[in-house]
Amino acid sequence: MLNALTIDVEDCHSIISRWWFDRKIQPAESVVRDTEFLLETLALSKTKATFFVLGEAAETFPGLIKNIARWGHELGVHGYQHLWVDRITPKEFQSEVERGKKLIEDIIGRSVWGHRAPAFSISLKMTWAFEILSKTGFKYDSSIYPIKLKRYGDSSVPLNPFQIRLTENSIWEIPPAAVEFSGRRWPICGGGYLRHFPYFLNKWGLNRVNKKRPAVIYMHPYEFEIESPMKADTAWPLGKKCRYLVFSALQHRNRSTMKTKLQNLLRDFKFGPIVDVFAEILNERK
């Protein structure tokens, strides 16, 4: 079965600097290095993927975006500044997606169909967000995790792709993979879940999903980067320092296992971009 491999291209250094240190910095060169490692690894197994790119990364490194397209991968939009959709206004969200979409389309010279919200921060109740995506020209979104976690997700949505009916149109929602086990849904083969859990558990979950449907898995280029995290600001209160140390530890835990896990995934399963895996439904609106 052909599964969808998706890469959320973002620079963790600029995002963490904004979140924790209230400093705005340009995306670092590491996003180029880490993404090019993924491109080379995928090329060795002749695998194509969908790259959801943050607008500020595309603007800073247009050559990287051209390189992704040159290798034959699908390009999608991951917003512009990695702002969580449920914390901004509709006007701000429209600016985020329009700006990101235009940037990428101008670089590669063709239309972009897909969107993924930063931190999966769209819910089914946010009809206004899907209205904006549809009017901006997106054919699908891949942001609603079909499980309920503290920060994101909705366990009531289908595990299969489904259409969201809008005022004048509709848009496809293509959820990331979740595995059903023991009466519950569990996240599998995505970002931190791939890093934190052993490979055999991810493999078991993906095989279980594939008995019923293709899986949409995701990862980030920075998860393949091995380096020390930023140091907490000495002026911070103790509580914030402790929270940041826990955050940094979780962000860097098991990164050394990611190269082997990716190689194992590419050996054990078949992957392609979302536009190929779900071509039948997406081509209805071509």
C-alpha positions as CSV (number, residue, x, y, z in Angstrom):
1,M,0.0,0.0,0.0
2,L,1.2,3.5,-0.8
3,N,1.3,5.8,2.2
4,A,1.8,9.5,2.3
5,L,5.1,10.9,3.7
6,T,4.9,14.5,4.7
7,I,7.7,16.8,5.8
8,D,6.9,20.0,7.8
9,V,9.8,22.3,6.8
10,E,10.4,24.8,9.5
11,D,13.3,26.2,11.4
12,C,13.1,25.4,15.1
13,H,15.8,28.0,16.0
14,S,13.7,31.0,14.8
15,I,10.5,29.6,16.2
16,I,12.0,28.9,19.7
17,S,13.7,32.3,19.7
18,R,10.3,34.0,19.1
19,W,8.4,31.7,21.6
20,W,10.8,31.7,24.5
21,F,13.2,34.6,24.1
22,D,10.9,37.2,22.4
23,R,13.5,37.7,19.7
24,K,12.9,37.6,16.0
25,I,15.7,36.0,14.0
26,Q,16.0,34.8,10.4
27,P,15.7,31.1,9.8
28,A,19.0,29.4,10.3
29,E,21.1,27.6,7.6
30,S,20.4,24.3,9.4
31,V,16.9,24.1,7.8
32,V,18.6,23.9,4.5
33,R,21.2,21.3,5.6
34,D,18.6,19.1,7.4
35,T,16.1,19.3,4.5
36,E,18.8,18.5,1.9
37,F,19.7,15.4,4.0
38,L,16.1,14.3,3.7
39,L,16.1,14.9,0.0
40,E,19.2,12.8,-0.5
41,T,17.8,10.0,1.7
42,L,14.5,10.0,-0.2
43,A,16.4,10.0,-3.5
44,L,18.3,6.8,-2.6
45,S,15.0,4.9,-2.2
46,K,13.3,6.7,-5.1
47,T,10.6,8.1,-2.8
48,K,8.6,11.2,-3.3
49,A,6.9,13.2,-0.5
50,T,4.9,16.3,0.3
51,F,6.9,19.2,1.9
52,F,4.7,21.6,3.8
53,V,7.0,24.7,3.9
54,L,6.9,27.6,6.2
55,G,6.7,30.9,4.3
56,E,9.6,32.6,6.1
57,A,11.8,29.6,5.3
58,A,10.9,29.8,1.6
59,E,11.5,33.5,1.6
60,T,14.9,33.2,3.2
61,F,16.0,30.1,1.2
62,P,14.3,30.1,-2.2
63,G,17.0,27.8,-3.6
64,L,15.9,25.1,-1.1
65,I,12.3,25.3,-2.4
66,K,13.5,25.1,-6.0
67,N,15.6,22.1,-5.0
68,I,12.6,20.3,-3.4
69,A,10.6,20.9,-6.6
70,R,13.5,19.8,-8.8
71,W,13.6,16.4,-7.0
72,G,9.9,16.0,-8.0
73,H,8.3,16.4,-4.6
74,E,4.9,18.1,-3.9
75,L,5.1,21.5,-2.2
76,G,2.5,22.6,0.3
77,V,2.0,25.6,2.7
78,H,2.7,25.5,6.5
79,G,1.7,29.1,7.1
80,Y,4.2,32.0,7.1
81,Q,5.5,32.5,10.7
82,H,4.3,29.3,12.3
83,L,1.5,31.1,14.1
84,W,-1.1,28.8,15.7
85,V,-4.4,29.3,13.8
86,D,-6.5,29.0,16.9
87,R,-4.7,32.0,18.4
88,I,-4.9,34.5,15.6
89,T,-7.7,36.3,13.8
90,P,-9.3,35.3,10.5
91,K,-7.6,38.3,8.9
92,E,-4.2,37.3,10.2
93,F,-4.7,33.7,9.1
94,Q,-5.7,34.8,5.6
95,S,-2.5,36.9,5.4
96,E,-0.4,33.9,6.6
97,V,-1.7,31.5,4.0
98,E,-1.9,33.9,1.1
99,R,1.6,35.1,1.7
100,G,3.0,31.6,2.1
101,K,1.1,30.3,-1.0
102,K,2.2,33.1,-3.2
103,L,5.8,32.9,-2.1
104,I,6.1,29.2,-2.9
105,E,4.1,29.4,-6.2
106,D,6.3,32.2,-7.4
107,I,9.4,30.2,-6.7
108,I,8.3,26.9,-8.3
109,G,6.1,28.4,-11.0
110,R,3.0,26.2,-10.4
111,S,0.0,25.9,-8.1
112,V,0.1,24.6,-4.6
113,W,-2.8,22.5,-3.5
114,G,-2.2,21.5,0.2
115,H,-2.0,23.2,3.6
116,R,-1.0,22.1,7.0
117,A,-1.6,24.3,10.0
118,P,1.3,24.9,12.4
119,A,1.0,22.6,15.4
120,F,-2.2,21.1,14.0
121,S,-4.0,24.1,15.3
122,I,-7.2,23.9,13.2
123,S,-10.3,22.3,14.5
124,L,-13.5,21.2,12.6
125,K,-15.4,24.0,14.4
126,M,-13.2,26.6,12.8
127,T,-15.3,26.8,9.6
128,W,-13.9,30.3,8.8
129,A,-10.4,28.9,8.4
130,F,-11.6,26.3,5.9
131,E,-13.6,29.0,4.0
132,I,-10.3,31.0,3.8
133,L,-8.3,28.0,2.6
134,S,-10.9,27.2,-0.1
135,K,-11.1,30.8,-1.3
136,T,-7.3,31.0,-1.4
137,G,-7.2,28.1,-3.8
138,F,-6.3,25.1,-1.6
139,K,-7.8,21.7,-2.5
140,Y,-7.0,20.0,0.8
141,D,-5.9,20.5,4.4
142,S,-4.0,18.0,6.5
143,S,-4.2,19.5,10.0
144,I,-6.9,17.8,12.1
145,Y,-5.3,15.0,14.1
146,P,-8.1,12.4,14.6
147,I,-7.2,11.9,18.2
148,K,-7.8,14.1,21.3
149,L,-4.7,15.4,22.9
150,K,-4.3,18.2,25.4
151,R,-3.2,20.8,22.8
152,Y,-4.8,19.6,19.6
153,G,-6.8,16.9,17.9
154,D,-10.4,15.8,17.5
155,S,-11.3,12.1,18.1
156,S,-14.7,12.6,16.5
157,V,-13.5,13.1,13.0
158,P,-13.1,10.2,10.5
159,L,-9.8,8.4,10.1
160,N,-10.3,8.5,6.3
161,P,-10.1,11.7,4.2
162,F,-13.4,13.5,4.3
163,Q,-15.0,16.6,2.7
164,I,-15.8,19.7,4.7
165,R,-18.8,21.4,3.2
166,L,-18.6,25.1,3.0
167,T,-20.9,28.0,2.1
168,E,-20.0,28.0,-1.6
169,N,-17.6,25.1,-2.0
170,S,-15.9,22.2,-0.1
171,I,-12.4,21.2,0.8
172,W,-10.9,17.8,1.6
173,E,-9.4,17.1,5.0
174,I,-6.7,14.4,4.9
175,P,-5.9,13.5,8.6
176,P,-2.5,12.4,9.9
177,A,-2.4,8.7,10.8
178,A,-3.8,7.3,14.0
179,V,-4.1,3.7,15.0
180,E,-7.1,2.1,16.7
181,F,-6.3,-0.2,19.6
182,S,-8.0,-1.3,22.8
183,G,-11.0,0.9,22.1
184,R,-9.0,4.1,21.6
185,R,-7.1,6.0,18.9
186,W,-3.3,6.5,19.3
187,P,-0.9,8.7,17.4
188,I,1.7,6.8,15.3
189,C,4.6,7.5,13.0
190,G,4.7,11.3,13.3
191,G,7.2,13.8,14.6
192,G,7.7,13.3,18.4
193,Y,5.8,10.0,18.3
194,L,8.3,8.5,15.9
195,R,11.2,9.9,17.9
196,H,10.0,8.9,21.4
197,F,8.7,5.5,20.7
198,P,10.8,2.5,19.5
199,Y,10.7,1.6,15.8
200,F,9.0,-1.7,16.2
201,L,6.0,0.0,17.8
202,N,5.7,2.5,15.0
203,K,6.0,-0.3,12.5
204,W,3.3,-2.3,14.2
205,G,1.0,0.7,14.2
206,L,1.6,1.5,10.6
207,N,1.0,-2.1,9.5
208,R,-2.3,-2.0,11.5
209,V,-3.4,1.2,9.8
210,N,-2.6,-0.2,6.4
211,K,-5.0,-3.1,6.9
212,K,-7.8,-0.5,6.4
213,R,-6.3,2.6,4.7
214,P,-3.2,4.5,3.6
215,A,-1.4,6.4,6.4
216,V,-0.3,10.0,6.4
217,I,2.9,10.3,8.5
218,Y,4.9,13.4,9.2
219,M,8.3,14.6,10.4
220,H,10.4,17.7,10.6
221,P,13.9,18.3,9.2
222,Y,15.2,19.6,12.5
223,E,14.5,16.3,14.1
224,F,17.5,15.0,12.3
225,E,19.8,17.7,13.7
226,I,22.0,16.8,16.6
227,E,23.1,19.9,18.6
228,S,22.8,21.5,22.0
229,P,19.5,23.4,22.6
230,M,19.5,27.1,23.3
231,K,20.3,28.0,26.9
232,A,17.7,29.5,29.2
233,D,17.9,33.2,29.7
234,T,19.6,33.9,33.1
235,A,17.0,36.7,33.8
236,W,14.1,34.2,33.7
237,P,12.3,33.3,36.9
238,L,12.9,29.7,38.1
239,G,9.6,28.4,36.9
240,K,10.1,29.5,33.3
241,K,13.7,28.1,33.4
242,C,12.4,24.7,34.5
243,R,9.6,24.6,31.8
244,Y,12.2,25.5,29.1
245,L,14.6,22.8,30.3
246,V,11.8,20.2,30.1
247,F,10.7,21.5,26.7
248,S,14.3,21.4,25.3
249,A,14.9,17.9,26.7
250,L,11.7,16.6,25.0
251,Q,12.6,18.4,21.7
252,H,16.1,16.8,21.6
253,R,15.2,13.3,23.0
254,N,16.0,10.4,20.6
255,R,17.0,12.6,17.7
256,S,20.0,10.3,17.2
257,T,17.6,7.5,16.3
258,M,15.8,9.3,13.5
259,K,18.1,8.6,10.6
260,T,17.9,4.8,11.3
261,K,14.1,5.0,11.8
262,L,13.6,6.9,8.5
263,Q,15.8,4.3,6.7
264,N,13.7,1.5,8.2
265,L,10.4,3.1,7.2
266,L,11.6,3.6,3.6
267,R,12.7,-0.1,3.6
268,D,9.6,-1.6,5.1
269,F,6.9,0.6,3.5
270,K,6.0,2.4,0.3
271,F,5.5,6.2,0.4
272,G,4.5,9.0,-2.0
273,P,3.2,12.6,-1.9
274,I,-0.4,13.3,-0.8
275,V,-1.4,14.2,-4.3
276,D,-0.5,10.7,-5.5
277,V,-1.8,8.7,-2.6
278,F,-5.2,10.5,-2.7
279,A,-5.2,11.3,-6.4
280,E,-8.6,9.9,-7.0
281,I,-10.4,12.3,-4.7
282,L,-8.2,15.3,-5.3
283,N,-8.4,15.1,-9.1
284,E,-12.2,15.6,-8.9
285,R,-11.5,19.3,-8.4
286,K,-8.5,19.5,-10.8
